[in-house]
Amino acid sequence: MMILTTLRGVASRRPILALTATTSGIGIGYLSNLEFNSRKKPFFIPRNHYDAAAITQYWSERPLSAVRRVVSIAAELGPVACEYLYKFHVRPKLMGEPTTAEEKEGEARELSKKLRCVLTTLGPTFIKVGQQLSIRPDLVSPTVLHELQRLCDSVPPFDNTVAMRVLAEELQSAIPEQERSTLTDDETYKLILSVFDDMPQLVASASLGQVYKAKIRSKNSDSNNEVAIKIQRPDIFETVTLDLFLLITYGKTVDKICSLLTNQIPYHEDFLNGFSSGAFMELNYVNEAENQIYFREELSERFNGQKGSAGNQSTFLGFLRSLKKAKGVEKVIIPKVYEKYTTERILVSEWINGYPLARAPPEQIRELIPVGVELFLVQLLDIGKFHADPQ
């Protein structure tokens, strides 16, 4: 009774506050019920192709998850955006330019570091956005560009124990003779060691997964079965699809506003759907393996004289290929895929030693320039498909 009396007193003294609290409570209760009921429905987002309608339907029925994500994005990006606006737009207009060029550059570096950390914290989709911006000097300053380029090769790794569990679960589904079951820690290690000589060693971490080096067990001890194992980050599918849903929703909203206020043809939704489609398909390592196999066959036949799906060796741009033949060295190598062990969440392919082109000596870069030109033109004009990230 005392509680009810108190609530009535608050409602009579502050009716607007009481109405707001009541409406908020009803709204949160409705959204919670909607999300709770949606989890009982047997509806899933297909993994083998991008389906914007399925993603929209799935997350539209989970509004609390979407709201939480929006709040977390705003909480992370908001302070960085406000600091940028204050230091580089508001402060100069209010107080002039009190800092020297060196101090201004230092502030830009600090802000760029904060932006990189925020993008890393927000997860794979935002890391991908940062990576896209890192190759756009026409959009961002050199200071920001330099910091964002670190997202390409220095993403914090996730726990190794979790990675090994993902690997074991996927091997369990990939190997026909293995029955599906919940694995203990001992069973996880036994299953991995039944396929590889030793436990895989972490060599790199990226936005969507981590790369490990291992050696596949073989009866022939002299054979070189070193492989690179790409393991997808756990729970990444839900995180990425939620972010893509928010991107699509943003695109739809902007298009509606532009249609009402301007004569501009709506394009934001289509543009973001193009980005979302590419980002989504990167989650399916089977699709990546198929592309890798395709390019291995096509490019090996053209550049290295090996029989592939294209038939007889092409004479396309032979004047450039003659440079390669004089040295008798394979210039274009596509790693072999071990299809038996590859699934939607792990990709096992041939290990190839190398180093980034940026670290190569000038004479080697000059030697590779004609090969790179031909490789680009062959894909663009001869094959009709283009590998967007050659190493």
C-alpha positions in Angstrom: 0.0 0.0 0.0 2.8 2.4 0.9 4.4 1.8 -2.5 1.2 2.5 -4.4 0.6 5.6 -2.3 4.1 6.8 -3.1 3.6 6.1 -6.8 0.3 8.0 -6.9 2.0 10.9 -5.2 4.8 11.0 -7.7 2.3 10.7 -10.6 0.2 13.6 -9.3 3.2 15.9 -8.7 5.1 14.9 -11.9 2.6 13.7 -14.5 4.9 14.0 -17.5 7.7 12.0 -15.7 5.2 9.4 -14.7 3.7 9.1 -18.2 7.2 8.9 -19.7 8.2 6.1 -17.3 5.0 4.2 -17.9 5.3 4.4 -21.7 9.0 3.4 -21.6 8.1 0.4 -19.4 5.3 -0.7 -21.7 7.6 -0.3 -24.7 10.5 -2.2 -23.2 8.1 -5.0 -22.1 6.6 -5.2 -25.6 10.0 -5.4 -27.3 11.3 -7.9 -24.8 8.3 -10.1 -25.4 8.7 -9.8 -29.2 12.4 -10.8 -29.0 11.7 -13.7 -26.6 9.0 -15.1 -28.9 11.2 -14.6 -32.0 13.8 -16.9 -30.6 11.3 -19.8 -30.6 10.7 -19.5 -34.4 12.7 -21.9 -36.6 14.0 -19.2 -38.9 17.6 -18.8 -39.8 19.7 -16.6 -42.1 21.2 -18.7 -44.9 25.0 -18.8 -44.8 25.7 -19.8 -48.4 24.4 -16.6 -50.1 23.5 -13.0 -49.2 19.8 -12.5 -48.5 19.0 -8.9 -47.4 15.4 -9.7 -46.9 16.2 -12.7 -44.6 18.6 -10.5 -42.5 16.1 -7.8 -42.2 13.3 -10.1 -41.2 15.6 -11.9 -38.6 16.8 -8.8 -36.9 13.5 -6.8 -37.2 12.0 -9.4 -34.8 14.9 -8.8 -32.4 14.6 -5.1 -31.7 16.3 -5.1 -28.3 19.4 -6.6 -29.8 19.4 -3.9 -32.5 18.9 -1.1 -29.9 21.7 -2.4 -27.7 24.0 -2.5 -30.7 23.1 1.0 -31.7 23.7 2.3 -28.2 27.1 0.5 -28.0 28.1 2.0 -31.4 27.0 5.5 -30.2 28.9 5.1 -26.9 32.1 4.1 -28.7 32.1 6.4 -31.7 30.3 9.4 -30.0 33.2 10.6 -27.8 35.7 10.4 -30.8 33.3 12.2 -33.1 32.7 15.0 -30.5 36.4 15.4 -29.8 37.1 15.7 -33.5 34.4 18.3 -34.0 35.6 20.3 -31.0 39.3 20.3 -31.7 39.2 20.7 -35.5 36.0 22.7 -36.1 34.5 24.3 -33.0 37.6 25.4 -31.2 39.3 27.1 -34.2 36.1 29.2 -34.8 35.7 30.1 -31.1 39.3 30.7 -30.1 41.2 30.8 -33.3 44.2 28.5 -33.7 46.0 28.4 -30.4 48.1 25.4 -31.2 51.2 25.1 -33.4 51.3 22.8 -36.5 53.3 20.2 -34.5 50.7 20.2 -31.7 47.9 20.0 -34.2 49.6 17.0 -35.9 50.0 15.4 -32.5 46.3 15.8 -31.7 45.5 14.3 -35.1 47.7 11.3 -34.4 46.1 10.8 -30.9 42.6 11.0 -32.4 43.5 8.6 -35.1 44.7 6.1 -32.6 41.5 6.4 -30.6 39.5 5.9 -33.8 41.5 2.7 -34.6 40.9 1.4 -31.1 37.2 2.1 -31.3 36.8 0.4 -34.7 38.6 -2.6 -33.3 36.4 -2.7 -30.2 33.2 -2.5 -32.3 34.1 -5.6 -34.2 34.6 -7.1 -37.7 32.2 -4.9 -39.7 33.8 -1.7 -38.4 37.3 -3.1 -38.9 36.3 -3.8 -42.5 35.1 -0.2 -42.9 38.5 1.0 -41.5 40.4 -1.2 -43.9 38.4 0.2 -46.8 39.2 3.7 -45.7 42.9 2.9 -45.2 43.3 2.7 -49.0 41.4 5.9 -49.7 43.8 8.9 -49.5 41.2 10.9 -51.3 38.9 10.6 -48.3 41.1 10.7 -45.2 44.3 12.5 -44.2 47.7 10.7 -44.3 47.8 10.7 -40.5 44.5 8.8 -40.3 45.5 6.6 -43.3 48.6 5.5 -41.5 46.8 4.5 -38.4 43.9 2.7 -40.2 46.4 0.6 -42.2 47.3 -1.1 -38.9 43.9 -2.7 -39.0 45.0 -4.8 -41.9 47.6 -6.7 -40.0 47.4 -6.0 -36.3 44.0 -7.0 -35.1 44.0 -8.4 -31.5 43.6 -12.2 -31.5 40.8 -14.0 -29.7 41.5 -16.8 -27.2 43.5 -19.7 -28.6 41.4 -22.3 -26.6 38.3 -21.0 -28.3 39.9 -21.2 -31.7 41.0 -24.8 -31.1 37.4 -25.7 -30.1 36.0 -24.1 -33.3 38.6 -26.0 -35.3 37.8 -29.3 -33.6 34.0 -28.8 -34.1 34.5 -28.1 -37.8 36.9 -31.0 -38.3 34.3 -33.2 -36.7 31.7 -32.1 -39.3 34.2 -32.2 -42.2 35.5 -35.7 -41.6 32.8 -38.3 -42.6 33.9 -41.0 -40.2 33.6 -38.6 -37.2 30.3 -38.5 -35.3 29.0 -35.2 -34.1 29.1 -34.8 -30.4 29.9 -32.2 -27.7 33.7 -32.3 -27.2 35.6 -32.1 -24.0 39.0 -30.4 -23.9 40.8 -33.7 -24.1 38.7 -34.8 -27.1 39.3 -31.5 -28.8 43.1 -32.0 -28.6 42.9 -35.6 -29.6 40.7 -34.8 -32.7 43.1 -32.0 -33.8 46.2 -34.2 -33.3 44.5 -37.0 -35.3 44.7 -34.7 -38.4 47.8 -32.6 -37.7 51.3 -33.6 -36.4 51.2 -30.9 -33.7 48.9 -28.3 -32.3 48.5 -25.5 -34.8 50.5 -22.3 -34.0 49.0 -18.8 -34.3 50.8 -16.7 -37.0 48.3 -13.8 -37.7 45.0 -12.4 -36.6 42.5 -10.5 -38.9 39.1 -9.0 -38.7 37.1 -12.2 -39.4 39.5 -14.9 -38.1 42.9 -16.1 -37.2 45.5 -17.9 -39.3 47.4 -20.9 -37.8 50.3 -22.9 -39.2 50.3 -26.7 -38.9 51.4 -29.9 -40.7 48.9 -32.5 -41.9 49.7 -36.1 -40.8 51.0 -38.2 -43.6 52.4 -41.7 -44.0 55.2 -40.2 -46.1 57.5 -38.4 -43.6 59.3 -36.6 -46.5 56.2 -35.0 -47.9 55.7 -31.3 -47.2 52.2 -31.0 -45.9 52.5 -27.6 -44.1 49.2 -25.8 -44.2 47.6 -22.5 -43.3 44.4 -22.9 -41.2 42.1 -19.9 -41.3 39.7 -20.2 -38.3 36.7 -17.9 -38.1 36.0 -15.9 -35.0 33.3 -17.3 -32.8 29.8 -15.7 -32.9 30.9 -13.5 -35.7 27.9 -14.5 -37.9 25.4 -12.8 -35.6 27.5 -9.8 -35.0 28.2 -9.1 -38.7 24.6 -9.7 -39.8 23.3 -7.4 -37.1 25.7 -4.6 -38.3 24.6 -5.2 -41.9 21.0 -5.0 -40.9 21.7 -1.6 -39.2 23.6 -0.4 -42.4 20.7 -1.5 -44.6 18.2 0.3 -42.3 20.3 3.4 -42.3 20.4 3.3 -46.1 16.6 3.0 -46.3 16.1 5.8 -43.9 18.5 8.2 -45.8 16.8 7.3 -49.1 13.4 8.1 -47.7 14.5 11.4 -46.3 16.3 12.3 -49.6 13.2 11.4 -51.6 11.1 13.7 -49.5 13.4 16.7 -49.4 15.3 16.5 -52.8 15.0 15.2 -56.3 18.0 13.0 -55.9 17.7 9.4 -57.1 17.8 7.0 -54.0 21.1 5.1 -54.0 22.2 4.6 -50.4 20.4 1.3 -49.9 21.7 -0.2 -53.1 25.2 1.0 -52.4 25.2 -0.4 -48.8 23.7 -3.7 -50.1 26.7 -4.0 -52.4 29.1 -3.6 -49.5 27.0 -5.9 -47.3 26.9 -8.6 -50.0 30.7 -8.7 -50.2 31.2 -8.6 -46.5 28.6 -11.3 -45.9 30.2 -13.8 -48.4 33.5 -13.4 -46.6 31.9 -15.3 -43.7 31.6 -18.4 -45.9 35.0 -20.0 -46.2 33.6 -22.7 -48.6 32.9 -19.9 -51.0 36.4 -18.5 -50.6 37.8 -22.0 -51.2 35.8 -22.3 -54.4 37.2 -19.0 -55.6 40.7 -20.0 -54.7 40.4 -23.3 -56.6 39.0 -21.5 -59.6 41.8 -19.0 -59.8 44.4 -21.7 -59.1 43.2 -23.6 -62.2 42.8 -20.6 -64.5 46.1 -18.8 -63.5 48.2 -21.9 -63.3 47.2 -22.8 -66.9 48.0 -19.3 -68.2 51.1 -18.4 -66.3 52.8 -21.7 -65.5 51.8 -23.8 -68.4 49.9 -26.3 -66.3 46.7 -27.9 -67.6 43.6 -26.2 -66.2 40.0 -25.6 -67.0 40.7 -23.1 -69.7 42.1 -25.7 -72.2 45.1 -24.8 -74.2 47.6 -22.3 -72.9 46.6 -18.8 -73.8 48.8 -16.5 -75.8 47.3 -13.4 -74.2 50.0 -10.8 -73.6 52.7 -13.3 -74.5 55.3 -10.5 -74.9 55.1 -10.0 -71.1 55.1 -13.7 -70.3 58.4 -14.2 -72.1 60.0 -12.3 -69.3 58.9 -14.9 -66.9 59.8 -17.9 -69.1 63.4 -16.7 -69.5 63.9 -17.2 -65.8 61.9 -20.5 -65.6 60.3 -19.5 -62.3 56.6 -19.7 -61.3 55.6 -16.1 -60.8 51.9 -16.6 -59.9 51.1 -19.1 -57.2 47.7 -19.9 -55.8 47.8 -22.1 -52.7 46.2 -25.6 -53.0 43.0 -26.0 -51.0 42.5 -29.1 -48.8 38.8 -29.5 -49.5 38.4 -32.4 -47.1 39.1 -30.2 -44.1 37.5 -27.0 -45.3 34.1 -25.9 -44.0 32.1 -22.7 -43.7 34.2 -21.7 -40.7 37.7 -23.1 -41.4 39.8 -22.9 -44.6 42.8 -25.2 -44.9 45.2 -24.5 -47.7 48.8 -24.9 -48.7 51.4 -23.0 -46.6 53.5 -20.7 -48.7 56.4 -18.7 -47.3 56.7 -15.1 -48.3 56.8 -11.5 -47.2 54.9 -8.3 -48.1 55.8 -6.5 -51.3 56.5 -3.4 -49.4 59.5 -5.1 -47.8 60.9 -6.4 -51.1 64.1 -4.9 -52.5 63.7 -2.4 -55.4 65.2 -4.8 -58.0 62.6 -7.5 -57.1 59.7 -5.0 -57.3 60.9 -4.0 -60.8 61.0 -7.6 -61.8 57.5 -8.2 -60.6 55.9 -5.1 -62.2 55.4 -6.8 -65.7 54.0 -9.9 -64.0 51.6 -7.8 -62.0 50.5 -5.9 -65.1 49.8 -9.1 -67.0 48.1 -10.7 -64.0 45.7 -7.7 -63.7 45.0 -7.6 -67.4 44.5 -11.4 -67.8 41.9 -11.4 -65.0 40.2 -8.3 -66.3 40.2 -9.0 -70.0 40.7 -12.8 -70.4 39.2 -14.6 -67.4 36.5 -12.2 -66.7 36.8 -12.5 -62.9 39.1 -10.4 -60.7 40.9 -11.3 -57.5 40.6 -8.2 -55.3 43.3 -9.0 -52.8 46.4 -10.6 -54.4 49.3 -11.0 -52.0 
